[in-house]
Amino acid sequence: MQLSTGSHCVFNLKAHLIFVVAYRRKVISSTILERLKEIFADLCQRDQVRPLECSGEEDHVHL
């Protein structure tokens, strides 16, 4: 297990984010899902976060 450190703390935080389409409409295609994965990877790299998994279905995406 890798721990992150601050000036006076040690932490290991995990979050499970779910992005849902309004009214759970089935609009996320495979091309949209691939683009979302690219965007999430860029955001995670910018914020120095390591994504463990990114997957989705037609109406929601898990990060």
DRENLOTOR-842635 format. One record per atom (N, C-alpha, C): y, x, z. Coordinates in steps of 0.001 Angstrom, whole numbers, padded with zeros to 6 digits, always signed. Atoms other than C-alpha are relative to their C-alpha. Layout:
residues N
YXZ...
***
This chain:
residues 63
-001172+000846+000000+000000+000000+000000+001234+000891+000000-001236-000763+000080+003413+001342-000972+001113-000781+000697-001087+000632-000742+006289+000582+001393+001329+000522-000510-001355-000399+000357+009964+000630+000479+000775+000250+001276-000779-000320-001194+012508+002052+002866+001482-000175-000270-001450+000062+000003+016143+001432+003625+000508+001024+000991-000549-000984-000931+018459+003368+005904-000598-000143+001403+000557+000216-001340+016990+001787+009069-001162-000977-000010+001073+000980+000060+014047-000278+007861-001075+000419-001005+001117-000170+000917+010708-000297+006094-000462-001400-000382+000367+001347+000395+009626-003283+004008-000946-000002-001190+000905+000261+001116+007059-004643+001566+000096-001495-000287-000264+001401+000280+008336-007916+000103-000712-000443-001271+000625+000598+001175+006512-010176-002335+000564-001409-000165-000495+001348+000293+007747-013347-004039-000801-000574-001151+000683+000708+001076+006036-015913-006242+001007-000989-000563-001000+000851+000627+008565-017462-008633-000656-000841-001079+000509+000905+001020+007772-020478-010775+001211-000618-000698-001075+000557+000813+010134-021453-013592-000577-001210-000735+000536+001255+000526+009601-025084-014584+000993-000589-000995-000817+000676+000995+010899-026865-017677+000362-001386+000529-000436+001312-000455+012911-030032-017000-000976-001076-000443+000920+001112+000231+010673-033086-016763-001394+000467-000418+001306-000592+000317+007664-030748-017251-000406-000237-001456+000300+000159+001428+007949-031105-021025-000737+001237-000493+000837-001083+000510+005492-028956-022946+000705+000670-001184-000817-000617+001047+007945-026746-024880-000157+001513-000080+000135-001459-000004+006917-023158-024061-001171+000393-000905+001030-000468+000930+005052-021709-027033-000335+001452+000333+000402-001387-000264+003360-018308-027143+001135+000972-000328-001118-000894+000333+006422-016720-028824+001084-000070+001076-000984+000142-001078+008750-018123-026163-000501+000696+001258+000572-000642-001179+006395-016921-023428+000100+001525-000101-000122-001445+000185+006357-013383-024876+001444+000454+000189-001417-000340-000171+010169-013364-025030+000400-000095+001473-000287+000122-001432+010369-014592-021416-000560+001194+000768+000581-001171-000654+008033-011763-020360+000867+001231-000216-000906-001119+000274+010365-009254-022074+001256-000093+000863-001212+000196-000808+013396-010735-020311-000284+000283+001467+000357-000236-001392+011631-010726-016930-000221+001487+000255+000237-001440-000157+010542-007097-017456+001321+000754+000055-001316-000649-000019+014134-006068-018243+000722-000258+001317-000657+000332-001268+015464-007890-015178-000648+000735+001173+000694-000696-001079+012802-006391-012933+000324+001489-000010-000338-001419+000092+013522-002893-014226+001432+000240+000469-001400-000137-000400+017277-003401-013731+000152-000053+001520-000104+000184-001447+016773-004544-010134-001005+000828+000785+000975-000897-000622+014093-001912-009394-001086-000784+000735+001068+000846-000527+011390-004529-008834-001223+000216-000879+001236-000196+000757+007757-004128-009879-000743-001331-000085+000731+001266+000131+006247-007331-011298-001503+000237+000050+001451-000126-000090+002580-007787-010418-000689-000758-001116+000635+000831+001017+001795-010536-012908+001031-000965-000571-000847+001011+000646+003530-012826-015381-000892-000792-000940+000819+000853+000851+001722-015770-016936+000644-001379-000059-000601+001316+000091+002500-019277-017996-000820-000957-000820+000602+001072+000781+001549-022524-019621+001105-000655-000800-000966+000654+000867+003345-024950-021881+001201-000584+000736-001083+000635-000733+005500-026378-019090+000521+000812+001187-000506-000828-001086+005982-023545-016558-000466+001443-000165+000314-001427+000044+005918-019764-016073-000051+000526+001425+000124-000638-001298+004723-017817-013018+000415+001463-000110-000363-001415-000065+006248-014466-012100-000289+000494+001392
***
